[in-house]
């Protein structure tokens, strides 16, 4: 899977509902058993965090910015 495609999948999934996920939970939901996607998945998470699309909670979970109560920018 390509990095940009994975970023879109992550954004679309997290923007559907006000829930947060541990990184490994999100990986299992989106990538399943594809172990070769692990590096690309974490690169996509890092890029989305830098772009202000996702945030990490105090408990280390990932959620969409629009549900976090923070302002993107």
N, C-alpha and C positions, 0 to 999 in steps of 0.2 A: 504494500500500500504506500502511496506517495504522501509526503509530509503535508502538503496543502489539503489533500483529500481527508486525511486524518484530523487535521485541525478543524475542518468544517464539520466532520462527524461529531467531534467532541463538543464544539460550540452548539450545534443543533440539539444534541442530547441534553446538555446542561441547561439550555434555555427553555426546555419544555416544562420543567417543574421546579419548585422551590425545595430542592434536596441537595445534599452534599454527599460526596463519595470519597472514600480512600482511593489513592491512585491505583492500587492493585484491583479494587472492585471495578473501577471504571475501565481498566484494561481488560478484565475478564468479560465485561459486558460488551465492549466494542470490538475487541480483537479475538476473543475466545482463546483457543489453544495455540495460536500462531506465535510461537516464542521468538521468531525472527523479527517481529514487529516491536519488541520491547524498547530498543534504542530510539526508534523513530517516534514511538509513543511519548517518551519522556522529552524528546526534542520538541514535539508538538505542544506539550504542556508548558514547557519553558517559553516558547514563542508566544503562546496565548497569554501567559502571565505578563510578559513584557509589553504586549499589545494592550493590556488592560481589559481583556475579555473574561479572564477567570481570576479567582483569588483563592488563597489557601486560608482555611480557618485556623483558629488556635489549636485545634485538635488534629491538624494536618490533613483535613479533608479539602476537596476541591469543589467549588461552586461557581455559578455564573455571577458576574458582577451585579447584574440587575436585581438579584435576590439577596445580595450581601449587605445592603444598606450603605455601601460606600459609593463614592462618586468617581466615575471613570475619568482619568485625565492625568 
